[in-house]
Amino acid sequence: MSMQDSISRAWSFTEAVKREDERTMTVTDPVCGQQIDLEKAAAHEDHGGWAYFFCSAHCHRLFKADPERYAGRQQRFGVSSPRQGL
Protein backbone atom coordinates (compact mmCIF):
# COMPACT_ATOMS: atom_id res chain seq x y z
CA MET A 1 0.00 0.00 0.00
CA SER A 2 1.39 3.40 -0.94
CA MET A 3 1.83 6.28 1.48
CA GLN A 4 -0.96 8.22 -0.22
CA ASP A 5 -3.31 5.23 0.13
CA SER A 6 -2.51 5.00 3.85
CA ILE A 7 -3.18 8.69 4.37
CA SER A 8 -6.43 8.50 2.41
CA ARG A 9 -7.59 5.56 4.51
CA ALA A 10 -6.78 7.45 7.71
CA TRP A 11 -8.82 10.46 6.57
CA SER A 12 -11.68 8.17 5.54
CA PHE A 13 -11.64 6.55 8.97
CA THR A 14 -11.69 9.97 10.63
CA GLU A 15 -14.66 11.07 8.55
CA ALA A 16 -16.52 7.83 9.31
CA VAL A 17 -16.02 8.27 13.06
CA LYS A 18 -17.24 11.87 12.87
CA ARG A 19 -20.34 10.97 10.83
CA GLU A 20 -21.20 7.96 12.97
CA ASP A 21 -21.40 9.57 16.38
CA GLU A 22 -20.38 13.22 16.04
CA ARG A 23 -17.53 12.90 18.53
CA THR A 24 -14.45 15.04 18.00
CA MET A 25 -11.07 13.50 17.22
CA THR A 26 -8.17 15.37 18.76
CA VAL A 27 -4.40 15.25 18.28
CA THR A 28 -1.44 16.83 20.05
CA ASP A 29 0.58 19.46 18.20
CA PRO A 30 4.16 18.03 18.21
CA VAL A 31 5.71 21.49 18.56
CA CYS A 32 3.81 23.13 21.44
CA GLY A 33 1.97 20.14 22.89
CA GLN A 34 -1.47 21.73 22.57
CA GLN A 35 -4.42 19.36 22.15
CA ILE A 36 -6.35 20.35 18.99
CA ASP A 37 -9.49 19.26 17.18
CA LEU A 38 -8.30 17.35 14.09
CA GLU A 39 -10.80 19.13 11.84
CA LYS A 40 -9.69 22.56 13.08
CA ALA A 41 -5.95 22.01 12.68
CA ALA A 42 -4.31 25.05 11.09
CA ALA A 43 -1.98 22.84 9.03
CA HIS A 44 -0.68 19.34 8.60
CA GLU A 45 2.58 17.89 7.31
CA ASP A 46 3.48 14.38 6.20
CA HIS A 47 6.91 13.31 7.40
CA GLY A 48 8.53 9.89 7.64
CA GLY A 49 5.28 8.10 6.89
CA TRP A 50 3.27 9.98 9.53
CA ALA A 51 0.86 12.88 9.35
CA TYR A 52 1.49 15.67 11.87
CA PHE A 53 -1.13 18.29 12.73
CA PHE A 54 -0.55 21.81 14.03
CA CYS A 55 -2.49 24.39 16.03
CA SER A 56 -1.03 27.32 14.08
CA ALA A 57 1.00 28.31 11.04
CA HIS A 58 3.80 29.27 13.44
CA CYS A 59 4.08 25.72 14.86
CA HIS A 60 3.92 24.33 11.33
CA ARG A 61 6.82 26.60 10.23
CA LEU A 62 8.92 25.52 13.23
CA PHE A 63 8.29 21.86 12.40
CA LYS A 64 9.18 22.34 8.73
CA ALA A 65 12.43 24.12 9.68
CA ASP A 66 13.62 21.18 11.82
CA PRO A 67 11.26 18.17 11.53
CA GLU A 68 13.62 15.73 13.24
CA ARG A 69 13.48 17.83 16.39
CA TYR A 70 9.73 17.27 16.68
CA ALA A 71 9.01 14.11 14.66
CA GLY A 72 10.13 11.85 17.47
CA ARG A 73 7.44 13.21 19.76
CA GLN A 74 4.42 11.00 19.93
CA GLN A 75 1.22 12.58 18.63
CA ARG A 76 -1.57 11.53 20.92
CA PHE A 77 -4.99 10.90 19.46
CA GLY A 78 -8.21 11.13 21.37
CA VAL A 79 -11.93 11.09 20.80
CA SER A 80 -14.29 13.21 22.85
CA SER A 81 -18.07 13.24 23.06
CA PRO A 82 -20.01 16.22 21.74
CA ARG A 83 -20.69 18.91 24.30
CA GLN A 84 -24.14 18.81 25.77
CA GLY A 85 -26.34 21.90 25.81
CA LEU A 86 -24.49 23.88 23.13
One Martini backbone bead per residue (centre of mass of N, CA, C, O) as a GRO file, in nm:
protein
   86
    1MET     BB    1   0.097   0.036   0.022
    2SER     BB    2   0.073   0.353  -0.010
    3MET     BB    3   0.098   0.649   0.139
    4GLN     BB    4  -0.158   0.775   0.018
    5ASP     BB    5  -0.346   0.542   0.097
    6SER     BB    6  -0.305   0.566   0.402
    7ILE     BB    7  -0.404   0.857   0.431
    8SER     BB    8  -0.684   0.815   0.308
    9ARG     BB    9  -0.778   0.607   0.518
   10ALA     BB   10  -0.753   0.790   0.764
   11TRP     BB   11  -0.956   1.003   0.672
   12SER     BB   12  -1.195   0.811   0.637
   13PHE     BB   13  -1.208   0.724   0.930
   14THR     BB   14  -1.256   1.002   1.050
   15GLU     BB   15  -1.522   1.058   0.900
   16ALA     BB   16  -1.676   0.812   1.009
   17VAL     BB   17  -1.667   0.886   1.305
   18LYS     BB   18  -1.808   1.159   1.283
   19ARG     BB   19  -2.075   1.058   1.149
   20GLU     BB   20  -2.164   0.841   1.356
   21ASP     BB   21  -2.121   1.034   1.657
   22GLU     BB   22  -1.995   1.336   1.673
   23ARG     BB   23  -1.720   1.320   1.754
   24THR     BB   24  -1.398   1.430   1.857
   25MET     BB   25  -1.085   1.452   1.709
   26THR     BB   26  -0.765   1.444   1.864
   27VAL     BB   27  -0.449   1.620   1.880
   28THR     BB   28  -0.097   1.670   1.913
   29ASP     BB   29   0.114   1.911   1.901
   30PRO     BB   30   0.461   1.866   1.850
   31VAL     BB   31   0.559   2.153   1.945
   32CYS     BB   32   0.349   2.259   2.198
   33GLY     BB   33   0.118   2.031   2.301
   34GLN     BB   34  -0.147   2.092   2.190
   35GLN     BB   35  -0.482   2.030   2.191
   36ILE     BB   36  -0.658   1.932   1.886
   37ASP     BB   37  -0.878   1.957   1.646
   38LEU     BB   38  -0.853   1.798   1.355
   39GLU     BB   39  -1.049   1.991   1.183
   40LYS     BB   40  -0.887   2.267   1.311
   41ALA     BB   41  -0.633   2.252   1.184
   42ALA     BB   42  -0.400   2.467   1.039
   43ALA     BB   43  -0.207   2.211   0.982
   44HIS     BB   44  -0.017   1.975   0.775
   45GLU     BB   45   0.236   1.702   0.786
   46ASP     BB   46   0.439   1.489   0.603
   47HIS     BB   47   0.653   1.249   0.790
   48GLY     BB   48   0.784   0.945   0.782
   49GLY     BB   49   0.472   0.828   0.745
   50TRP     BB   50   0.344   1.082   0.890
   51ALA     BB   51   0.092   1.276   1.040
   52TYR     BB   52   0.094   1.624   1.115
   53PHE     BB   53  -0.049   1.851   1.354
   54PHE     BB   54  -0.155   2.205   1.381
   55CYS     BB   55  -0.247   2.506   1.551
   56SER     BB   56  -0.033   2.664   1.363
   57ALA     BB   57   0.175   2.822   1.145
   58HIS     BB   58   0.412   2.844   1.339
   59CYS     BB   59   0.442   2.541   1.412
   60HIS     BB   60   0.478   2.449   1.122
   61ARG     BB   61   0.740   2.607   1.063
   62LEU     BB   62   0.913   2.478   1.283
   63PHE     BB   63   0.890   2.192   1.176
   64LYS     BB   64   1.002   2.242   0.885
   65ALA     BB   65   1.289   2.343   0.987
   66ASP     BB   66   1.288   2.076   1.220
   67PRO     BB   67   1.156   1.772   1.216
   68GLU     BB   68   1.343   1.594   1.404
   69ARG     BB   69   1.278   1.743   1.670
   70TYR     BB   70   0.949   1.649   1.653
   71ALA     BB   71   0.895   1.355   1.528
   72GLY     BB   72   0.950   1.187   1.801
   73ARG     BB   73   0.692   1.285   1.893
   74GLN     BB   74   0.406   1.194   2.021
   75GLN     BB   75   0.087   1.163   1.882
   76ARG     BB   76  -0.205   1.220   2.027
   77PHE     BB   77  -0.513   1.052   2.045
   78GLY     BB   78  -0.865   1.149   2.046
   79VAL     BB   79  -1.202   1.110   2.185
   80SER     BB   80  -1.491   1.315   2.199
   81SER     BB   81  -1.771   1.424   2.312
   82PRO     BB   82  -2.026   1.601   2.275
   83ARG     BB   83  -2.158   1.881   2.373
   84GLN     BB   84  -2.378   1.977   2.603
   85GLY     BB   85  -2.599   2.251   2.542
   86LEU     BB   86  -2.498   2.395   2.247
   0.00000   0.00000   0.00000
